[in-house]
Amino acid sequence: MTTISVEGGRALGGTVNVRGAKNAVLKEMVSAVLAPGRHRLRNVPAIADVELMSEVLAHTGCRVEIGDHELWTVVPETLNPVAPIELVRQMRASILVLGPLLARCGEARVALPGGDDLGARPIEWHLEGLEQMGAEFALVHGELIGRVPGRLKGTEVELPFPSVGATENVIFAAVLAEGPTVIVNAAREPEIEDLITQLNAMGAVISGGGSSIVTIEGVDRLSPVEHSAVADRLEAGTFGIAAAITGGDVTVTGCQPKHLRMELRKLSDAGCEVEQGEGWLRVIGPDRPTPVDFATLPFPGFHTDMHPQMVALLSVASGTSVITENLYDARFRYVGELARMGADISIEGQHAVIRGVEALSGCPVLAPDIRAGAALVLAGLRAEGVTEVADAFHIDRGYEDFAGRLTSLGAVISRSS
């Protein structure tokens, strides 16, 4: 068990740089499967999920070499179309090998995915889209077995919800399919736009990235490329909230503030001074935040992965805030840990009512997932005394050296195993 200990009461200050987005890098690692040869991916964060995805790709026959914030993937002409349960159960993004393996090999065997336990996140939309393109699936002993008689066929796929994963899996399958594919109600996240940029550089023909309608013209073959991943907006936002909750002054570089429009607006509403420019943002926190309400929505709405960090901030606001979680039904699993620190939060269905308290109190807590773990560390920065966040390996899945970088901003943090 890895534990992060945080001593509260210090305002953060200084500059911190963010790396490539976890939610882009993992998918861009998978995209290499589509083209034999040597791929290079830059701006790669040193996080546990990158190592896990490297193991998934290695199992298919690829060779992954990890360097200093970059990696190379060597993809063979013949792949092993299998992603085993011991790897897939650790990371939900592993399900995204399904589309590329079906496109390249005509078959795929992928265990049902795991990852953070945020409630029901069905993959039916992934499968329905791929079935419309000609794939056939069977579930055998917890393993999803997919086959394609012949070649995948382009078609119109209308998603019932702008699911990021379903959009990506259909794109992966469509780039090598026969004929055009149109995805209606596609997800619009910046990470998908970045993935489309990479795929087009590989020789794909995709238009409509960043809109709700994405069109893919299938091609016969793709080629390896070099690509630099888009900045991690969630990491940038987390450091912004670290400044806000401590009443500090932090500048975040290497980011794209336009990808955090709603989140920065809510920080401003909470009493923060927010400045931004090309590739940077600055957050100056108030002595005590002002209560705000928000609801999580697909991009360009407020990101669900910024929800726990924002709740940590609002737990010490000067009034009552109401938030609505529209994406994950178990996102509130961390609330009991914040309550242990003295937060006054009540859950009513998909809503949380946060009655701000004057002070939090440091104590032992447990990180249930990546973002909730980060939120508990942020709460510890504000709390009186020492907060010990156990199961901190969750944080390592999405943040590179989180404790060390907060230390560089003036926090007093240590790690122990």
Secondary structure, DSSP 8 states (H G I E B T S, - for coil): --EEEEE-----EEEEE--B-HHHHHHHHHHGGGS-EEEEEES----HHHHHHHHHHHHTT-EEEE-SSEEEEEE-SS---EE-HHHHTT-GGGGGGHHHHHHHHSEEEEE---SS--S----HHHHHHHHHTT-EEEEETTEEEEE-SSS-B--EEE-SS--HHHHHHHHHHHTTSBSEEEEET----HHHHHHHHHHHHTT-EEE-TTSSEEEEE--S-----EEE--B-HHHHHHHHHHHHHHT-EEEEES--GGGGHHHHHHHHHTT-EEEEETTEEEEE--SS-----EEB-STTSB-GGGHHHHHHHHTTSSSEEEEE--S-TTGGGGHHHHHHTT-EEEEETTEEEEE--S--B--EEE--SHHHHHHHHHHHHHSBSEEEEE-THHHHTT-TTHHHHHHHTT-EEEEE-
